[in-house]
Amino acid sequence: MPAPINALKSALEKGDVQSGVWLTMANGAVAEIAGKAGFDWCLIDAEHGPNTLTSIAAQLQALAGTPAHAAVRVPMGEGWMLKQVLDLGVQTIVVPMVNTPEQAAQVAAAVRYPGAGSRGMGAVLARASGYGEIVDYVSSANDQIFLFVQIESAEAVANVDAIAATPGVDGVFVGPADLSADMGFVGQYDAPEVLAAIDHVYARAKVAGKAIGTIVFDESDFQSQIDRGVTFLGVGGDSFVLHTGLKALAAKAP
Ligand SMILES: O=C(O)C(=O)C[C@H](O)[C@@H](O)CO
C-alpha cells in the first residue's frame, strides 16, 4: 500500500485553481467546520498561528473527516520542523521566508527521503504511514509531497528564477504583507512597486513551470489573481471571518 495520493498536488499540476483558507486558531473544531465549508484546502498556519505539533495533529485528524485537503505552513524552513510535520502525514507544505536558492534547496531536500532528499526515517511509527499500516510509505511518499516556498522579500524577488528552478520546489507563494513591508511599503500591498514585484514573481514562476500561490482577503481580487496565474489561492482566514461575523451578529442583537 503506497502513500495516499495528494489530490491537491494532482489538481495544481493540471493547472486547476484550488482555493482555501488560513487556519490560525489552533482548534480542531474550527478546522472541522472550515474543512466542511466547501474549500479545496485548509492551511494550518504554524508561522503566525499559535500552533504546536499537538494542535496541528488535532486539526489534521479533524480535516481527515472533511473534503478539504490539509496543508501546513511551518514557522521557518528548519529540517527538524519539516520532519515532524511530515511524519504527522502532511503532504502539502508552505515554507515562509525563503530568500535564496540555497535555502530553497535545503527545504526541498528536507521534505523528501534519500534519493531525492534527506528526510529522516521514522514514519513507520508515525501517523504519516498510518502507524505502520502503509507499508510502502517510505518508497512512495516523495512523489506525493508538494512544496511551496514563500517569496516575501526583495532578496527573494531578485532570486526568484533560481529559487523557482530549484529541484523539489513545486510552487512559489507570494506573501503580500511581508513582501510589501520588506520593500519599504508597510501595509501598502497595492503600492505600484509591490504590484510590479508580484507580477514579476508570477511571470518567472510561469516560465519555470511552477504553481503560484498567494492569499488575498478582498473577494474583488480573487479573479484578477486567477487571471494572473494564481492557482493556490488563499481567500481568507478563520479568525478574520469569526471576528467580522460576530461583529455583524452583535450589531443585530437587541
Ligand atoms: O506575508 C504575507 O502576506 C503572508 O505570508 C500571509 C500572511 O502571513 C497571512 O497571515 C495572511 O495575512
The ligand as a MOL file (V3000), in Angstrom:
LIG
                    3D

  0  0  0     0  0            999 V3000
M  V30 BEGIN CTAB
M  V30 COUNTS 12 11 0 0 0
M  V30 BEGIN ATOM
M  V30 1 O 3.3130 37.8960 4.0580 0
M  V30 2 C 2.1490 37.5030 3.8840 0
M  V30 3 O 1.1970 38.2140 3.4880 0
M  V30 4 C 1.8860 36.0630 4.1540 0
M  V30 5 O 2.7970 35.2560 4.1890 0
M  V30 6 C 0.4800 35.7080 4.5220 0
M  V30 7 C 0.2310 36.1260 5.9480 0
M  V30 8 O 1.2440 35.5900 6.8090 0
M  V30 9 C -1.1070 35.6050 6.4380 0
M  V30 10 O -1.1720 35.7650 7.8260 0
M  V30 11 C -2.2540 36.3020 5.7940 0
M  V30 12 O -2.1350 37.6700 6.0050 0
M  V30 END ATOM
M  V30 BEGIN BOND
M  V30 1 2 1 2
M  V30 2 1 2 3
M  V30 3 1 2 4
M  V30 4 2 4 5
M  V30 5 1 4 6
M  V30 6 1 6 7
M  V30 7 1 7 8
M  V30 8 1 7 9
M  V30 9 1 9 10
M  V30 10 1 9 11
M  V30 11 1 11 12
M  V30 END BOND
M  V30 END CTAB
M  END
